[in-house]
Amino acid sequence: MKKKDIFIVSAFTENSVWRQILGICSALAVTNLMLNSLVMGLGVIFTLALSGFTISLIRDLIPKRIRMMVQTLIIASFVIIVDLFLKAFYPEISKSLGPYVGLIITNCIIMGRAEAFAGKNAPLDSMIDGIGAGVGYTFVLLLIAFVRELFGFGTLFGMQILGNWWTKWSIMVMAPSAFFMLAILIWIINTPKAKKG
C-alpha cells in the first residue's frame, strides 16, 4: 500500500472514532473548547506516530508474552513527554486539560494501532499510519468542539464570534452534549455506507 493510501485509510476511511468507535472518552471530555481539542489531538498525533514507529522498529525483539506491557511502556513514555512539555511551556492548557493528557496512555486508538498495524508493518509505514489515525481523531475532536464552543460560549479558539445578542446554550458545554454531537456525527457519516452495503 502506498504511503498516501495508508494515511487516508487510517485518517478517514477507517477512522478510529466514527468507524471503530474507539477513543471516545477523551473525545467527550475535552471537546467543549477548540483549543483544548487541538492540543489533545496534537498530543495524540505525537504519541501515535512515535509509538507506532518505535514499536514497529523493535517488534521482532519483543517476546510475545510481554508484548502488551512493552507497548504500554513505550506509549506511556511518549505521553509523559507530552505531559511534561505542556506543563513546562503551556501550564494553563495543561491545567485546563487536567488528567486527560495522562489518559492518552489508555486510549484504545493507540493500543489498537500498535496491535493492528505497528506490530506487522515497517517503521515508516507505522509512523504514517499513526499520524493518519491521529489526524482523524483530531478532526473529530475539532468538529465536535466547533459546535459546542460556538453555541455554548459564542466563541471559537476563545475569540468572540457571536455577539451579545446570542443566548448561550449552557447544555452545549456540559458532557451530555458531547454524547449527542458524537452520536449525530457517527450517524451522519455511517448512514450512507450502511445503505450502500
Backbone as CSV, one residue per row, in Angstrom:
resi,resn,N_x,N_y,N_z,CA_x,CA_y,CA_z,C_x,C_y,C_z
1,MET,0.846,-1.184,0.000,0.000,0.000,0.000,0.890,1.246,0.000
2,LYS,0.506,2.251,-0.796,1.273,3.496,-0.873,1.126,4.264,0.433
3,LYS,2.140,5.094,0.709,2.153,5.856,1.961,0.932,6.778,2.054
4,LYS,0.566,7.398,0.936,-0.608,8.283,0.922,-1.876,7.493,1.252
5,ASP,-1.976,6.285,0.716,-3.153,5.447,0.969,-3.228,5.012,2.427
6,ILE,-2.060,4.718,3.015,-2.020,4.354,4.447,-2.602,5.491,5.271
7,PHE,-2.184,6.716,4.962,-2.658,7.894,5.690,-4.167,8.061,5.521
8,ILE,-4.650,8.007,4.290,-6.072,8.232,4.009,-6.949,7.172,4.678
9,VAL,-6.513,5.920,4.610,-7.298,4.837,5.227,-7.371,5.023,6.737
10,SER,-6.227,5.293,7.389,-6.251,5.407,8.855,-6.914,6.697,9.332
11,ALA,-6.833,7.770,8.527,-7.421,9.048,8.953,-8.911,9.134,8.669
12,PHE,-9.347,8.613,7.517,-10.721,8.848,7.101,-11.520,7.576,6.814
13,THR,-11.016,6.714,5.928,-11.782,5.531,5.539,-12.110,4.654,6.736
14,GLU,-11.123,4.382,7.563,-11.318,3.568,8.770,-11.031,4.395,10.027
15,ASN,-11.569,5.600,10.057,-11.354,6.494,11.196,-11.692,5.783,12.503
16,SER,-10.776,5.857,13.451,-10.928,5.114,14.710,-12.143,5.531,15.515
17,VAL,-12.544,6.787,15.411,-13.678,7.255,16.213,-15.000,6.946,15.520
18,TRP,-15.185,7.409,14.286,-16.503,7.255,13.675,-16.737,5.916,13.003
19,ARG,-15.681,5.146,12.714,-15.882,3.829,12.119,-15.724,2.701,13.137
20,GLN,-14.763,2.852,14.064,-14.483,1.781,15.014,-14.944,2.109,16.430
21,ILE,-15.436,3.313,16.644,-15.935,3.794,17.950,-14.888,3.576,19.042
22,LEU,-13.646,4.005,18.771,-12.562,3.932,19.752,-12.167,5.344,20.186
23,GLY,-11.622,5.450,21.384,-11.101,6.719,21.873,-12.157,7.766,22.155
24,ILE,-13.382,7.327,22.431,-14.447,8.321,22.589,-14.446,8.995,23.962
25,CYS,-13.791,8.415,24.952,-13.797,9.037,26.290,-13.182,10.426,26.237
26,SER,-11.979,10.527,25.664,-11.350,11.846,25.569,-12.071,12.712,24.552
27,ALA,-12.672,12.093,23.529,-13.442,12.869,22.551,-14.616,13.562,23.231
28,LEU,-15.122,12.964,24.293,-16.237,13.551,25.023,-15.755,14.504,26.121
29,ALA,-14.564,14.262,26.641,-14.106,15.009,27.810,-13.569,16.403,27.494
30,VAL,-12.869,16.574,26.372,-12.152,17.834,26.147,-12.735,18.693,25.035
31,THR,-13.877,18.303,24.491,-14.368,18.995,23.299,-15.271,20.193,23.569
32,ASN,-15.248,20.752,24.768,-16.048,21.955,24.989,-15.334,23.205,24.482
33,LEU,-14.000,23.100,24.236,-13.224,24.219,23.706,-12.345,23.744,22.556
34,MET,-12.247,24.551,21.503,-11.432,24.204,20.331,-9.949,24.064,20.697
35,LEU,-9.441,24.975,21.531,-8.015,24.940,21.875,-7.669,23.657,22.609
36,ASN,-8.488,23.273,23.590,-8.253,22.017,24.315,-8.266,20.826,23.366
37,SER,-9.209,20.822,22.431,-9.323,19.725,21.477,-8.108,19.656,20.567
38,LEU,-7.638,20.818,20.115,-6.460,20.848,19.243,-5.220,20.344,19.969
39,VAL,-5.023,20.801,21.192,-3.848,20.372,21.969,-3.909,18.873,22.256
40,MET,-5.079,18.381,22.652,-5.231,16.947,22.886,-4.958,16.167,21.604
41,GLY,-5.487,16.652,20.489,-5.261,15.996,19.205,-3.794,15.955,18.827
42,LEU,-3.088,17.060,19.024,-1.653,17.095,18.707,-0.868,16.134,19.599
43,GLY,-1.264,16.044,20.863,-0.624,15.085,21.772,-0.836,13.652,21.326
44,VAL,-2.041,13.353,20.854,-2.350,12.002,20.378,-1.603,11.712,19.075
45,ILE,-1.519,12.698,18.167,-0.764,12.506,16.919,0.688,12.187,17.233
46,PHE,1.297,12.978,18.126,2.693,12.766,18.519,2.886,11.363,19.091
47,THR,2.010,10.989,20.005,2.119,9.685,20.660,1.893,8.542,19.675
48,LEU,0.870,8.649,18.843,0.579,7.601,17.861,1.730,7.424,16.873
49,ALA,2.239,8.533,16.363,3.294,8.464,15.344,4.566,7.845,15.915
50,LEU,5.023,8.350,17.049,6.304,7.881,17.584,6.205,6.519,18.256
51,SER,5.071,6.219,18.886,4.944,4.883,19.481,4.800,3.835,18.379
52,GLY,4.062,4.163,17.308,3.955,3.241,16.180,5.310,2.964,15.552
53,PHE,6.082,4.020,15.348,7.427,3.882,14.772,8.315,3.022,15.669
54,THR,8.311,3.323,16.979,9.169,2.610,17.929,8.773,1.145,18.062
55,ILE,7.480,0.897,18.188,7.008,-0.492,18.343,7.341,-1.299,17.095
56,SER,7.150,-0.689,15.920,7.474,-1.388,14.682,8.973,-1.677,14.586
57,LEU,9.763,-0.731,15.031,11.225,-0.854,14.961,11.743,-2.025,15.791
58,ILE,11.135,-2.265,16.954,11.646,-3.313,17.849,10.709,-4.515,17.960
59,ARG,9.712,-4.613,17.074,8.700,-5.665,17.207,9.280,-7.075,17.204
60,ASP,10.344,-7.303,16.461,10.929,-8.646,16.412,11.743,-8.976,17.660
61,LEU,12.070,-7.960,18.448,12.863,-8.165,19.664,11.993,-8.360,20.904
62,ILE,10.700,-8.048,20.791,9.801,-8.123,21.953,9.254,-9.547,22.088
63,PRO,9.493,-10.197,23.227,8.886,-11.524,23.444,7.361,-11.421,23.458
64,LYS,6.696,-12.355,22.839,5.232,-12.299,22.684,4.493,-12.219,24.017
65,ARG,5.018,-12.903,25.052,4.289,-12.944,26.333,4.276,-11.596,27.055
66,ILE,5.212,-10.689,26.712,5.220,-9.371,27.369,4.980,-8.238,26.357
67,ARG,4.463,-8.587,25.179,4.259,-7.614,24.101,3.410,-6.424,24.552
68,MET,2.280,-6.692,25.178,1.364,-5.617,25.592,1.998,-4.702,26.641
69,MET,2.755,-5.281,27.557,3.410,-4.470,28.591,4.464,-3.547,27.978
70,VAL,5.221,-4.073,27.022,6.247,-3.262,26.364,5.587,-2.146,25.557
71,GLN,4.511,-2.464,24.856,3.795,-1.443,24.087,3.267,-0.347,25.005
72,THR,2.699,-0.737,26.127,2.177,0.245,27.088,3.294,1.124,27.626
73,LEU,4.449,0.531,27.906,5.605,1.289,28.404,6.072,2.307,27.368
74,ILE,6.130,1.898,26.112,6.551,2.808,25.041,5.548,3.955,24.900
75,ILE,4.269,3.610,24.871,3.225,4.631,24.754,3.282,5.592,25.942
76,ALA,3.420,5.052,27.145,3.484,5.879,28.356,4.665,6.852,28.310
77,SER,5.789,6.408,27.757,6.977,7.272,27.662,6.682,8.510,26.816
78,PHE,6.017,8.308,25.685,5.702,9.448,24.823,4.614,10.328,25.421
79,VAL,3.678,9.749,26.135,2.643,10.540,26.812,3.272,11.402,27.902
80,ILE,4.234,10.860,28.621,4.929,11.630,29.666,5.654,12.817,29.045
81,ILE,6.256,12.623,27.865,6.919,13.733,27.164,5.907,14.823,26.839
82,VAL,4.744,14.431,26.321,3.682,15.405,26.006,3.250,16.142,27.270
83,ASP,3.022,15.404,28.346,2.565,15.987,29.608,3.593,16.975,30.169
84,LEU,4.862,16.588,30.176,5.917,17.470,30.688,6.081,18.709,29.814
85,PHE,5.971,18.521,28.503,6.069,19.661,27.575,4.962,20.679,27.860
86,LEU,3.740,20.204,28.020,2.626,21.107,28.303,2.795,21.800,29.650
87,LYS,3.231,21.045,30.662,3.425,21.648,31.983,4.522,22.705,31.963
88,ALA,5.567,22.480,31.160,6.691,23.414,31.113,6.379,24.663,30.290
89,PHE,5.734,24.498,29.130,5.563,25.609,28.204,4.143,26.171,28.129
90,TYR,3.158,25.358,28.463,1.760,25.796,28.405,1.023,25.368,29.670
91,PRO,1.416,25.932,30.819,0.818,25.476,32.087,-0.685,25.686,32.181
92,GLU,-1.211,26.749,31.557,-2.657,26.997,31.615,-3.433,25.906,30.867
93,ILE,-2.925,25.543,29.686,-3.585,24.486,28.910,-3.453,23.160,29.641
94,SER,-2.275,22.909,30.212,-2.057,21.681,30.969,-3.041,21.571,32.126
95,LYS,-3.242,22.689,32.803,-4.192,22.711,33.929,-5.618,22.514,33.429
96,SER,-5.930,23.117,32.298,-7.271,23.009,31.718,-7.588,21.570,31.300
97,LEU,-6.595,20.888,30.718,-6.806,19.502,30.288,-6.787,18.529,31.458
98,GLY,-6.142,18.929,32.544,-6.116,18.107,33.757,-5.587,16.709,33.518
99,PRO,-6.304,15.703,34.005,-5.800,14.327,33.918,-5.941,13.699,32.538
100,TYR,-6.619,14.401,31.618,-6.919,13.772,30.329,-5.681,13.524,29.475
101,VAL,-4.646,14.333,29.638,-3.406,14.087,28.891,-2.815,12.750,29.319
102,GLY,-2.749,12.509,30.613,-2.230,11.234,31.122,-3.050,10.046,30.657
103,LEU,-4.332,10.278,30.420,-5.197,9.183,29.979,-5.009,8.812,28.511
104,ILE,-4.157,9.563,27.791,-3.826,9.162,26.420,-3.246,7.749,26.437
105,ILE,-2.547,7.407,27.524,-1.930,6.071,27.649,-2.977,4.979,27.464
106,THR,-4.168,5.203,27.999,-5.204,4.167,27.934,-6.125,4.334,26.722
107,ASN,-5.795,5.272,25.832,-6.622,5.493,24.650,-6.585,4.247,23.767
108,CYS,-7.743,3.701,23.495,-7.850,2.456,22.712,-7.268,2.593,21.321
109,ILE,-7.312,3.802,20.760,-6.788,4.009,19.411,-5.306,3.666,19.368
110,ILE,-4.563,4.111,20.368,-3.110,3.917,20.363,-2.757,2.449,20.503
111,MET,-3.390,1.768,21.442,-3.132,0.327,21.577,-3.624,-0.437,20.355
112,GLY,-4.741,0.002,19.801,-5.284,-0.658,18.620,-4.357,-0.544,17.422
113,ARG,-3.806,0.650,17.199,-2.881,0.836,16.074,-1.567,0.097,16.321
114,ALA,-1.145,0.034,17.575,0.086,-0.707,17.900,-0.088,-2.183,17.561
115,GLU,-1.235,-2.741,17.927,-1.505,-4.161,17.684,-1.810,-4.450,16.214
116,ALA,-2.684,-3.636,15.634,-3.171,-3.931,14.286,-2.185,-3.567,13.187
117,PHE,-1.383,-2.524,13.411,-0.538,-2.055,12.314,0.950,-2.087,12.647
118,ALA,1.349,-1.422,13.736,2.782,-1.299,14.035,3.447,-2.643,14.284
119,GLY,2.707,-3.588,14.834,3.274,-4.907,15.110,3.480,-5.758,13.876
120,LYS,2.998,-5.275,12.712,3.071,-6.098,11.489,3.690,-5.379,10.296
121,ASN,3.978,-4.090,10.424,4.436,-3.308,9.275,5.747,-2.577,9.561
122,ALA,6.308,-1.992,8.504,7.588,-1.282,8.593,7.467,-0.016,9.449
123,PRO,8.584,0.433,10.045,8.536,1.606,10.928,7.978,2.877,10.286
124,LEU,8.401,3.205,9.063,7.912,4.424,8.433,6.420,4.331,8.122
125,ASP,5.981,3.171,7.634,4.555,2.960,7.381,3.752,3.066,8.676
126,SER,4.304,2.541,9.752,3.627,2.597,11.057,3.520,4.026,11.562
127,MET,4.560,4.818,11.294,4.531,6.217,11.700,3.458,6.976,10.898
128,ILE,3.384,6.714,9.596,2.374,7.368,8.752,0.973,6.942,9.186
129,ASP,0.807,5.649,9.489,-0.474,5.164,9.994,-0.847,5.877,11.292
130,GLY,0.123,6.049,12.181,-0.121,6.748,13.445,-0.505,8.202,13.234
131,ILE,0.197,8.864,12.316,-0.144,10.259,12.012,-1.564,10.328,11.442
132,GLY,-1.884,9.412,10.524,-3.223,9.387,9.937,-4.306,9.166,10.980
133,ALA,-4.104,8.173,11.838,-5.090,7.896,12.894,-5.227,9.094,13.829
134,GLY,-4.113,9.752,14.136,-4.140,10.933,14.999,-4.843,12.111,14.354
135,VAL,-4.610,12.312,13.055,-5.276,13.398,12.328,-6.780,13.143,12.275
136,GLY,-7.176,11.891,12.019,-8.599,11.546,12.008,-9.261,11.802,13.353
137,TYR,-8.566,11.418,14.420,-9.048,11.636,15.783,-9.185,13.132,16.067
138,THR,-8.159,13.901,15.705,-8.166,15.347,15.940,-9.282,16.019,15.149
139,PHE,-9.495,15.555,13.926,-10.567,16.083,13.080,-11.921,15.927,13.772
140,VAL,-12.176,14.764,14.347,-13.431,14.509,15.056,-13.544,15.434,16.266
141,LEU,-12.468,15.541,17.041,-12.484,16.416,18.215,-12.807,17.856,17.826
142,LEU,-12.163,18.340,16.763,-12.380,19.725,16.354,-13.786,19.956,15.801
143,LEU,-14.343,18.969,15.106,-15.720,19.098,14.622,-16.701,19.255,15.781
144,ILE,-16.536,18.393,16.777,-17.433,18.439,17.941,-17.214,19.724,18.729
145,ALA,-15.952,20.087,18.927,-15.625,21.292,19.702,-16.112,22.557,19.005
146,PHE,-16.064,22.565,17.673,-16.533,23.724,16.914,-17.983,24.051,17.276
147,VAL,-18.834,23.054,17.239,-20.259,23.254,17.523,-20.465,23.580,18.998
148,ARG,-19.785,22.827,19.871,-20.000,23.034,21.309,-19.519,24.405,21.775
149,GLU,-18.327,24.816,21.340,-17.813,26.113,21.783,-18.614,27.266,21.168
150,LEU,-18.944,27.137,19.887,-19.676,28.212,19.212,-21.035,28.442,19.858
151,PHE,-21.807,27.368,20.063,-23.139,27.536,20.635,-23.127,27.677,22.155
152,GLY,-22.125,27.105,22.812,-22.057,27.155,24.267,-21.465,28.435,24.813
153,PHE,-20.425,28.970,24.127,-19.755,30.184,24.603,-19.874,31.355,23.623
154,GLY,-20.240,31.049,22.375,-20.282,32.099,21.356,-18.900,32.456,20.843
155,THR,-17.914,31.569,21.099,-16.529,31.842,20.707,-15.965,30.683,19.885
156,LEU,-14.840,30.930,19.233,-14.024,29.893,18.606,-12.574,30.210,18.931
157,PHE,-11.868,29.262,19.488,-10.497,29.463,19.975,-10.426,30.676,20.899
158,GLY,-11.494,30.893,21.670,-11.522,31.976,22.648,-11.898,33.334,22.080
159,MET,-12.026,33.463,20.761,-12.384,34.746,20.143,-13.909,34.835,19.996
160,GLN,-14.455,35.966,20.397,-15.906,36.150,20.333,-16.371,36.160,18.880
161,ILE,-17.282,35.257,18.549,-17.823,35.158,17.192,-19.271,35.639,17.170
162,LEU,-20.047,35.123,18.098,-21.446,35.542,18.204,-21.538,36.673,19.228
163,GLY,-22.237,37.715,18.871,-22.304,38.900,19.736,-23.161,38.705,20.976
164,ASN,-23.403,39.819,21.656,-24.196,39.794,22.887,-25.639,39.381,22.643
165,TRP,-26.093,39.470,21.398,-27.452,39.068,21.055,-27.651,37.564,21.214
166,TRP,-26.531,36.828,21.169,-26.614,35.362,21.215,-26.874,34.886,22.634
167,THR,-27.880,34.042,22.803,-28.132,33.410,24.090,-27.348,32.109,24.130
168,LYS,-26.391,32.036,25.035,-25.517,30.855,25.106,-26.305,29.624,25.539
169,TRP,-26.041,28.533,24.837,-26.699,27.271,25.167,-25.854,26.550,26.212
170,SER,-26.237,26.650,27.456,-25.423,26.049,28.528,-25.313,24.535,28.389
171,ILE,-26.292,23.899,27.759,-26.232,22.444,27.565,-25.033,22.053,26.707
172,MET,-24.596,22.955,25.805,-23.501,22.631,24.894,-22.150,22.505,25.601
173,VAL,-21.999,23.111,26.771,-20.726,22.997,27.485,-20.760,21.879,28.527
174,MET,-21.890,21.208,28.625,-21.999,20.067,29.542,-21.694,18.764,28.802
175,ALA,-21.306,17.761,29.565,-20.914,16.469,28.982,-21.973,15.822,28.090
176,PRO,-23.270,15.871,28.441,-24.258,15.210,27.579,-24.244,15.688,26.131
177,SER,-23.938,16.969,25.919,-23.932,17.473,24.543,-22.850,16.792,23.713
178,ALA,-21.746,16.426,24.343,-20.678,15.730,23.618,-21.166,14.367,23.139
179,PHE,-21.928,13.669,23.984,-22.507,12.385,23.581,-23.402,12.559,22.354
180,PHE,-24.291,13.565,22.415,-25.214,13.796,21.314,-24.484,14.190,20.039
181,MET,-23.494,15.081,20.161,-22.749,15.530,18.978,-22.002,14.364,18.334
182,LEU,-21.368,13.545,19.156,-20.633,12.391,18.625,-21.585,11.399,17.966
183,ALA,-22.716,11.147,18.608,-23.708,10.221,18.040,-24.237,10.725,16.702
184,ILE,-24.515,12.018,16.618,-25.001,12.596,15.361,-23.940,12.491,14.273
185,LEU,-22.693,12.781,14.625,-21.589,12.688,13.662,-21.434,11.262,13.135
186,ILE,-21.438,10.292,14.038,-21.313,8.880,13.640,-22.478,8.479,12.751
187,TRP,-23.681,8.918,13.106,-24.881,8.604,12.318,-24.784,9.197,10.913
188,ILE,-24.399,10.473,10.817,-24.311,11.146,9.514,-23.278,10.460,8.615
189,ILE,-22.132,10.108,9.165,-21.058,9.528,8.357,-21.342,8.076,7.988
190,ASN,-21.870,7.299,8.912,-22.038,5.866,8.662,-23.328,5.480,7.942
191,THR,-24.345,6.344,7.955,-25.614,6.002,7.313,-25.476,5.736,5.801
192,PRO,-24.789,6.615,5.029,-24.660,6.323,3.585,-23.943,4.998,3.306
193,LYS,-22.916,4.691,4.104,-22.189,3.428,3.913,-23.077,2.233,4.248
194,ALA,-23.909,2.377,5.275,-24.813,1.286,5.661,-25.850,1.036,4.567
195,LYS,-26.322,2.127,3.930,-27.316,1.981,2.871,-26.712,1.300,1.638
196,LYS,-25.437,1.604,1.357,-24.763,1.014,0.198,-24.500,-0.477,0.383
197,GLY,-24.128,-0.847,1.630,-23.660,-2.219,1.736,-24.200,-3.053,2.795
